Amino acid sequence: GSEHPDVAASYNNIGAVYQAQGKCEEALVQYHKSLEINIRVHGLVHPDVAASKENIGLSLKGMGKKGEAKGMFTQAAATRRTIFGADHALTIKSERLAAE
């Protein structure tokens, strides 16, 4: 059904295509759809939720909305720190993005 993780992954992938084309606003819509499903399916503390938040941050950054992007990167980093620990590559990546 429409609440399946594969649907969230599909929205994420469509967002990635838009992002690669420089269509940040279109990507943002798809990433938000992915995030909403991931939260409903997995809860707030899950790697897919962190990935969705980071992707939203990348779209916002591409739109010049650095403050909003930083917030999403910070949330992704916090989730990844909880799941993977402070020394994990994905945690470090999100923290680096938040610090830019």
TAJOUR-V834467 format. One record per residue. PHI is phi in whole degrees, 0 to 359 (999 if undefined). OMEGA is omega as a letter, one per 30 degrees, with the letter a starting at -180 (999 if undefined). Layout:
phi=PHI omega=OMEGA
phi=PHI omega=OMEGA
This chain:
phi=999 omega=a
phi=287 omega=l
phi=259 omega=a
phi=274 omega=l
phi=305 omega=l
phi=294 omega=l
phi=292 omega=l
phi=300 omega=l
phi=297 omega=l
phi=295 omega=l
phi=300 omega=l
phi=301 omega=a
phi=294 omega=l
phi=297 omega=l
phi=300 omega=l
phi=296 omega=l
phi=295 omega=l
phi=301 omega=a
phi=300 omega=a
phi=296 omega=l
phi=274 omega=a
phi=80 omega=a
phi=265 omega=a
phi=296 omega=a
phi=294 omega=l
phi=294 omega=l
phi=299 omega=a
phi=302 omega=l
phi=301 omega=a
phi=292 omega=l
phi=296 omega=l
phi=294 omega=l
phi=299 omega=l
phi=298 omega=l
phi=300 omega=a
phi=302 omega=l
phi=294 omega=a
phi=301 omega=l
phi=295 omega=a
phi=295 omega=a
phi=279 omega=a
phi=253 omega=a
phi=89 omega=a
phi=282 omega=a
phi=253 omega=a
phi=207 omega=a
phi=304 omega=a
phi=292 omega=l
phi=293 omega=l
phi=298 omega=l
phi=297 omega=l
phi=299 omega=a
phi=295 omega=l
phi=296 omega=l
phi=296 omega=l
phi=299 omega=l
phi=300 omega=l
phi=296 omega=l
phi=295 omega=l
phi=299 omega=l
phi=300 omega=l
phi=295 omega=l
phi=269 omega=a
phi=84 omega=a
phi=264 omega=a
phi=294 omega=l
phi=296 omega=l
phi=294 omega=l
phi=299 omega=a
phi=302 omega=l
phi=299 omega=l
phi=291 omega=l
phi=297 omega=l
phi=295 omega=l
phi=296 omega=l
phi=298 omega=l
phi=297 omega=a
phi=297 omega=l
phi=295 omega=a
phi=294 omega=l
phi=298 omega=l
phi=296 omega=a
phi=280 omega=a
phi=255 omega=a
phi=99 omega=a
phi=290 omega=a
phi=267 omega=a
phi=287 omega=a
phi=302 omega=a
phi=290 omega=l
phi=298 omega=a
phi=299 omega=l
phi=301 omega=a
phi=295 omega=l
phi=294 omega=l
phi=296 omega=l
phi=297 omega=a
phi=295 omega=a
phi=278 omega=a
phi=291 omega=999
